[in-house]
Amino acid sequence: MKLLESTELVTVLADHHGHGNQKRCRIGITQVLVNIETGAEQDEANIYSAEVQVGHYSDYRVFPTCGLSNPEALIGVVDDPRYFAHPGRIDANILWFSRGYVEYLISNLLPVSTKMDQITLSMEIGSEAPGVNIDWPSDISFYLNGVKVGMWTSPGEYGDVRGIFTPEWWYPNWNQYGLLKMLVVNHEGTFIDGLKISGVTIDQLALDYKSTLRLRLEVAEDAANCGGLTIYGRNFGNYNQGIKVRIAYSPI
């Protein structure tokens, strides 16, 4: 118990209301996240990695409810799409909208004369409901260079507890955290968390070291579940990351 208390996994409180001295033990941490990364150099060969911050979008078209914020304060006012063009949006670490899209330009610094064999994108995302609603499905579509590679239905927007990295000043009845999703496009198709969602392959995209790489996240107005989108970046949610990119490449 002393070891658990020293790691703050357990909190021990003295209780003098019974006979003699008693101690009450409470769980001090409700979630533990384990991030396992390989350290083998051979696994990192022919891998290009980057991270795109939430506010670094290059194009957008959004509709209320919507907004964006940095870790210290809201950027502008909520439900006014004009603030998505605010100069301070570059520092945004969370954004949300009910329908529309944001598009990111991913840097392509692959070595000369190489081609892309697999693109892996990981991001913390969820729906955007009025208030908070864990049962608020939303069909989120993913596009690479204008090609729809697949769609994933977010179950809802989560606010039952504060996100691990969500700032203390953030309103308790607002979106707190999302789900970490991994999108993979390779020679076999497109996958979300290992489940195939479409037959679009990396070969169809024909990407190499000279290619522009644009990622669009969209909730279409005519989607069966038009439930909005929230993207969580650093200092918000449960994973403290932007949009992480890993590209496996090989010589042409």
Residue, then its C-alpha position, 0 to 999 in steps of 0.5 A: m500500500k505504501l508503494l501504491e501511495s507513493t505512485e499516487l495510484v492510491t490515496v490513504l486517508a486517516d479515519h478516527h471515527g471508529h475504534g482506534n486508528q483506521k485508514r481508508c484507501r481510495i483510488g487516486i488515478t482512474q485511468v492509466l494509458v500505456n504507450i508502447e513504442t519500438g526502439a529498434e532502429q531497423d523498424e524506424a528505417n524507411i519511416y517518415s514521421a510528423e505531427v500536425q497540430v489541430g489548429h494548422y488546417s489549410d482549409y475549412r468550411v464549418f457550421p455551428t455549433c462550432g469553436l476552437s480553443n488553445p489551452e488558456a482560452l477560447i479563440g474568439v467566441v463559440d458558434d461563429p465560423r469567422y473565428f476559424a480564420h482568426p490568426g490565433r487559430i494556429d495555436a488551437n489545440i481543440l476544435w469542433f463543428s456540427r457539419g463541414y470539414v477541415e483540411y490539413l496539408i501534411s509535410n512530405l519530406l521523403p527522400v528523393s526517388t521514393k514512393m509511399d507504401q503505407i500511411t498511418l494516421s492517429m488522432e483523438i476524435g469524437s462527435e459534436a453534440p449540443g452539450v454532451n451526449i455519449d449516444w450521438p453518432s456521427d459519420i466522419s469521412f476521411y479524404l486523402n488528396g480529394v479521394k474518400v478513403g473511408m468513413w467511421t461512425s463516432p458513437g458520441e461525445y464524451g463528458d462523463v469525466r474530465g479529460i486527463f489533459t483537458p484544462e481545469w478551466w474548461y467547462p464541465n458540461w463541454n466535450q472532455y475527451g474523444l477516442l484515439k483512432m488509427l487510420v491506415v492506408n496500404h496496399e491491401g486497402t484502408f483500415i480503422d483500428g485494424l478493421k477494413i473500411s474500404g478497398v481504396t489502396i495506397d497504389q490508387l493514390a500514387l503517392d511519392y516523394k514529390s506528392t502533395l498530401r492533403l488530409r480532410l476530415e468531414v461530416a457531410e450534411d447528407a450523412a446518415n448520422c450528421g453528428g459533428l466532429t471534435i478533434y482533440g490535440r495537445n493539452f486536451g482529451n486523453y492522449n495529448q497529441g495532435i494528428k500523428v503521421r507515419i509514412a512507410y516508403s521504399p525506393i521507386 
